[in-house]
Amino acid sequence: MQVQDILGKDLVGDEWLTEEELRFLMSVTDEEQLQLIYKKAYEVKAKYVKPVA
């Protein structure tokens, strides 16, 4: 399992992460890979979380 494979899923669409994938992502310590995870998380947040007025 690799970060790129997991982040390749359409998380902004209708694909979900498995518990195993989530646990793997939470174990990542490489700074470059963490930045990729944060970028993807922001994309998902931007779609689903309404801005505070």
N, CA, C and O atoms as a GROMACS GRO file, in nm:
protein
  212
    1MET      N    1   0.085  -0.117   0.000
    1MET     CA    2   0.000   0.000   0.000
    1MET      C    3   0.090   0.124   0.000
    1MET      O    4   0.189   0.130   0.072
    2GLN      N    5   0.052   0.222  -0.083
    2GLN     CA    6   0.129   0.345  -0.091
    2GLN      C    7   0.036   0.465  -0.082
    2GLN      O    8  -0.082   0.456  -0.117
    3VAL      N    9   0.089   0.576  -0.035
    3VAL     CA   10   0.010   0.698  -0.021
    3VAL      C   11  -0.051   0.738  -0.155
    3VAL      O   12  -0.169   0.772  -0.161
    4GLN      N   13   0.028   0.733  -0.261
    4GLN     CA   14  -0.021   0.774  -0.393
    4GLN      C   15  -0.142   0.691  -0.437
    4GLN      O   16  -0.236   0.745  -0.496
    5ASP      N   17  -0.140   0.562  -0.409
    5ASP     CA   18  -0.252   0.475  -0.446
    5ASP      C   19  -0.379   0.515  -0.373
    5ASP      O   20  -0.487   0.521  -0.432
    6ILE      N   21  -0.366   0.543  -0.246
    6ILE     CA   22  -0.482   0.580  -0.165
    6ILE      C   23  -0.535   0.716  -0.209
    6ILE      O   24  -0.656   0.734  -0.223
    7LEU      N   25  -0.446   0.811  -0.229
    7LEU     CA   26  -0.489   0.945  -0.267
    7LEU      C   27  -0.540   0.951  -0.410
    7LEU      O   28  -0.601   1.051  -0.450
    8GLY      N   29  -0.517   0.846  -0.487
    8GLY     CA   30  -0.569   0.838  -0.623
    8GLY      C   31  -0.719   0.813  -0.627
    8GLY      O   32  -0.782   0.829  -0.731
    9LYS      N   33  -0.775   0.774  -0.513
    9LYS     CA   34  -0.919   0.754  -0.506
    9LYS      C   35  -0.991   0.888  -0.520
    9LYS      O   36  -0.935   0.992  -0.487
   10ASP      N   37  -1.113   0.884  -0.568
   10ASP     CA   38  -1.193   1.005  -0.582
   10ASP      C   39  -1.260   1.038  -0.449
   10ASP      O   40  -1.380   1.017  -0.432
   11LEU      N   41  -1.182   1.089  -0.356
   11LEU     CA   42  -1.233   1.117  -0.222
   11LEU      C   43  -1.326   1.237  -0.218
   11LEU      O   44  -1.403   1.254  -0.124
   12VAL      N   45  -1.320   1.321  -0.320
   12VAL     CA   46  -1.411   1.434  -0.329
   12VAL      C   47  -1.543   1.386  -0.390
   12VAL      O   48  -1.646   1.452  -0.376
   13GLY      N   49  -1.538   1.272  -0.456
   13GLY     CA   50  -1.658   1.213  -0.515
   13GLY      C   51  -1.724   1.117  -0.420
   13GLY      O   52  -1.761   1.153  -0.309
   14ASP      N   53  -1.739   0.993  -0.465
   14ASP     CA   54  -1.815   0.897  -0.385
   14ASP      C   55  -1.732   0.779  -0.335
   14ASP      O   56  -1.790   0.680  -0.289
   15GLU      N   57  -1.600   0.786  -0.342
   15GLU     CA   58  -1.518   0.676  -0.292
   15GLU      C   59  -1.482   0.702  -0.146
   15GLU      O   60  -1.461   0.816  -0.105
   16TRP      N   61  -1.474   0.595  -0.069
   16TRP     CA   62  -1.443   0.603   0.072
   16TRP      C   63  -1.313   0.529   0.101
   16TRP      O   64  -1.275   0.439   0.027
   17LEU      N   65  -1.247   0.567   0.209
   17LEU     CA   66  -1.127   0.495   0.252
   17LEU      C   67  -1.167   0.381   0.345
   17LEU      O   68  -1.264   0.391   0.420
   18THR      N   69  -1.091   0.274   0.338
   18THR     CA   70  -1.113   0.163   0.430
   18THR      C   71  -1.044   0.194   0.562
   18THR      O   72  -0.961   0.285   0.570
   19GLU      N   73  -1.078   0.121   0.665
   19GLU     CA   74  -1.012   0.139   0.794
   19GLU      C   75  -0.862   0.114   0.781
   19GLU      O   76  -0.781   0.184   0.841
   20GLU      N   77  -0.826   0.014   0.703
   20GLU     CA   78  -0.685  -0.018   0.682
   20GLU      C   79  -0.612   0.098   0.616
   20GLU      O   80  -0.500   0.132   0.655
   21GLU      N   81  -0.675   0.160   0.516
   21GLU     CA   82  -0.613   0.274   0.447
   21GLU      C   83  -0.598   0.393   0.543
   21GLU      O   84  -0.494   0.459   0.543
   22LEU      N   85  -0.700   0.419   0.623
   22LEU     CA   86  -0.691   0.529   0.720
   22LEU      C   87  -0.579   0.506   0.820
   22LEU      O   88  -0.504   0.598   0.852
   23ARG      N   89  -0.569   0.384   0.869
   23ARG     CA   90  -0.463   0.352   0.965
   23ARG      C   91  -0.325   0.370   0.901
   23ARG      O   92  -0.232   0.420   0.964
   24PHE      N   93  -0.313   0.329   0.775
   24PHE     CA   94  -0.186   0.346   0.704
   24PHE      C   95  -0.152   0.494   0.691
   24PHE      O   96  -0.038   0.534   0.718
   25LEU      N   97  -0.248   0.576   0.649
   25LEU     CA   98  -0.222   0.718   0.632
   25LEU      C   99  -0.184   0.784   0.764
   25LEU      O  100  -0.101   0.876   0.766
   26MET      N  101  -0.243   0.740   0.873
   26MET     CA  102  -0.210   0.797   1.004
   26MET      C  103  -0.072   0.757   1.051
   26MET      O  104  -0.017   0.818   1.143
   27SER      N  105  -0.014   0.654   0.990
   27SER     CA  106   0.120   0.610   1.030
   27SER      C  107   0.231   0.674   0.948
   27SER      O  108   0.349   0.653   0.978
   28VAL      N  109   0.197   0.751   0.847
   28VAL     CA  110   0.296   0.813   0.759
   28VAL      C  111   0.375   0.919   0.836
   28VAL      O  112   0.318   1.000   0.908
   29THR      N  113   0.507   0.917   0.820
   29THR     CA  114   0.592   1.016   0.886
   29THR      C  115   0.678   1.096   0.787
   29THR      O  116   0.740   1.195   0.824
   30ASP      N  117   0.681   1.053   0.662
   30ASP     CA  118   0.760   1.123   0.560
   30ASP      C  119   0.695   1.258   0.529
   30ASP      O  120   0.577   1.264   0.496
   31GLU      N  121   0.772   1.366   0.538
   31GLU     CA  122   0.720   1.501   0.521
   31GLU      C  123   0.655   1.522   0.384
   31GLU      O  124   0.549   1.584   0.375
   32GLU      N  125   0.717   1.472   0.278
   32GLU     CA  126   0.660   1.488   0.144
   32GLU      C  127   0.525   1.420   0.132
   32GLU      O  128   0.430   1.478   0.078
   33GLN      N  129   0.516   1.299   0.183
   33GLN     CA  130   0.390   1.226   0.177
   33GLN      C  131   0.284   1.291   0.264
   33GLN      O  132   0.166   1.293   0.229
   34LEU      N  133   0.326   1.345   0.378
   34LEU     CA  134   0.230   1.416   0.464
   34LEU      C  135   0.173   1.538   0.393
   34LEU      O  136   0.054   1.566   0.407
   35GLN      N  137   0.255   1.608   0.319
   35GLN     CA  138   0.206   1.725   0.245
   35GLN      C  139   0.103   1.684   0.141
   35GLN      O  140   0.004   1.755   0.120
   36LEU      N  141   0.124   1.570   0.076
   36LEU     CA  142   0.026   1.519  -0.021
   36LEU      C  143  -0.106   1.485   0.048
   36LEU      O  144  -0.214   1.513  -0.005
   37ILE      N  145  -0.096   1.426   0.166
   37ILE     CA  146  -0.217   1.390   0.242
   37ILE      C  147  -0.292   1.518   0.282
   37ILE      O  148  -0.414   1.525   0.268
   38TYR      N  149  -0.220   1.618   0.332
   38TYR     CA  150  -0.282   1.744   0.372
   38TYR      C  151  -0.350   1.812   0.254
   38TYR      O  152  -0.460   1.867   0.268
   39LYS      N  153  -0.286   1.809   0.138
   39LYS     CA  154  -0.344   1.872   0.019
   39LYS      C  155  -0.476   1.804  -0.018
   39LYS      O  156  -0.574   1.871  -0.048
   40LYS      N  157  -0.478   1.671  -0.016
   40LYS     CA  158  -0.599   1.597  -0.049
   40LYS      C  159  -0.708   1.624   0.055
   40LYS      O  160  -0.825   1.640   0.020
   41ALA      N  161  -0.669   1.628   0.182
   41ALA     CA  162  -0.766   1.655   0.288
   41ALA      C  163  -0.828   1.793   0.270
   41ALA      O  164  -0.948   1.811   0.295
   42TYR      N  165  -0.749   1.891   0.229
   42TYR     CA  166  -0.802   2.025   0.207
   42TYR      C  167  -0.902   2.026   0.092
   42TYR      O  168  -1.003   2.096   0.099
   43GLU      N  169  -0.875   1.950  -0.014
   43GLU     CA  170  -0.969   1.941  -0.126
   43GLU      C  171  -1.104   1.887  -0.079
   43GLU      O  172  -1.209   1.939  -0.115
   44VAL      N  173  -1.099   1.783   0.002
   44VAL     CA  174  -1.223   1.724   0.055
   44VAL      C  175  -1.294   1.823   0.146
   44VAL      O  176  -1.415   1.841   0.137
   45LYS      N  177  -1.219   1.888   0.234
   45LYS     CA  178  -1.277   1.987   0.325
   45LYS      C  179  -1.342   2.101   0.246
   45LYS      O  180  -1.452   2.144   0.280
   46ALA      N  181  -1.275   2.149   0.143
   46ALA     CA  182  -1.328   2.259   0.064
   46ALA      C  183  -1.462   2.224   0.001
   46ALA      O  184  -1.546   2.312  -0.018
   47LYS      N  185  -1.483   2.098  -0.030
   47LYS     CA  186  -1.609   2.058  -0.091
   47LYS      C  187  -1.720   2.042   0.013
   47LYS      O  188  -1.835   2.079  -0.013
   48TYR      N  189  -1.688   1.986   0.129
   48TYR     CA  190  -1.792   1.946   0.222
   48TYR      C  191  -1.814   2.036   0.343
   48TYR      O  192  -1.918   2.027   0.407
   49VAL      N  193  -1.719   2.122   0.376
   49VAL     CA  194  -1.733   2.206   0.495
   49VAL      C  195  -1.766   2.348   0.452
   49VAL      O  196  -1.693   2.410   0.373
   50LYS      N  197  -1.876   2.399   0.505
   50LYS     CA  198  -1.917   2.536   0.470
   50LYS      C  199  -1.829   2.635   0.546
   50LYS      O  200  -1.793   2.611   0.662
   51PRO      N  201  -1.795   2.746   0.482
   51PRO     CA  202  -1.714   2.847   0.550
   51PRO      C  203  -1.791   2.910   0.666
   51PRO      O  204  -1.914   2.920   0.662
   52VAL      N  205  -1.719   2.951   0.768
   52VAL     CA  206  -1.780   3.019   0.882
   52VAL      C  207  -1.807   3.163   0.842
   52VAL      O  208  -1.719   3.231   0.790
   53ALA      N  209  -1.928   3.208   0.867
   53ALA     CA  210  -1.966   3.344   0.827
   53ALA      C  211  -1.924   3.447   0.928
   53ALA      O  212  -1.948   3.566   0.909
   0.00000   0.00000   0.00000
